[in-house]
Amino acid sequence: MKYSTGRTFAFFGTIGWTLACVACSASSNSTGGSSTGGYSSSGVGTGGSAFNAGVGGSANLNKVLQDDGTMLLLGTIRDFHSTFADMEPCTNSPGKLCDSGHVEQNPTPSDPSQNCGATTKYPNSCFIQTTLGADSKPVYVGPAGGTVTTTGPDNFHYWFNDQDGVNLSAQLPMLLSPNSDGVTWSYSNDAFFPIDDALFGPEGQVDGTGTPRNYGFTTEFHIKFTYKPGQTFYFKGDDDLLVFIAGQLAVDRSGIHNAQDATLNLDSLGLSSGSDYQFDLFYCERHRTLSEITITTSMEFTVPVGIN
């Protein structure tokens, strides 16, 4: 049975767009707002439980560019039990950490200074292949026993693939709104919890204020964009973020960590102006108690890519 059947959750914010890739939250106390039900009327710090209802609003899920000039990304969110080994690994997997800093991150065009922890006591800690797999999913290349926050390739496979008894998945539409500069779109939320009242639910987990929160989820988005010189992509958030462009790893913020940022100048990738390329984004939430993201980009998204 496919858990994704019939489940759709939507988030619509008035300030910018959300890319849910794989990001996994780490940190201290949450400062976001309260649960709102339906869909959010604001994109900044309103709390992620605005995904409670169905699509809502007037967005057309069949196209990226909406009639009001906003853009819609259509992705997948997967929820995991609070006991899953790669979620809250410092509790669920003895010997693993819930704060890996930068040690699990590859050097990429957005941050060539990273070195997989080579200068730390956790060398060779990267676990993501720098080329996207043939199925448009990240490929695990860490050791069989895992890295400082992962437990190996078998459990990693479930991050972005449906598996009965391991995860529940749903379609996740997310709205992107333009900024006043007429060039960029931005989204910012310091309490990104899209499925607090859905799928497995909080399972007893709470944030720093005692609010029930559904931690332990991954997200993925696949979409085409038309490259134009000068385009940029900025992200700030806590836990894993992976961005692939034309199948190559362009941003790597793997691991469990406090909020980290990354800026990608697409001119550094050797793309051809006016040509279309695939953009694949993965964001996870793997550790209590924060889950926050900020994204600003001038990329022009065009056509969604269907990925199982």
Beta strands, then each sheet from edge to edge (+ up, - down):
strand 1: 71-80
strand 2: 167-176
strand 3: 185-189
strand 4: 217-226
strand 5: 232-237
strand 6: 241-245
strand 7: 248-252
strand 8: 260-265
strand 9: 276-285
strand 10: 293-297
strand 11: 300-304
sheet 1: 2+ 1- 4+ 9- 6+ 7-
sheet 2: 2+ 1- 4+ 11-
sheet 3: 3+ 10- 5+ 8-
end
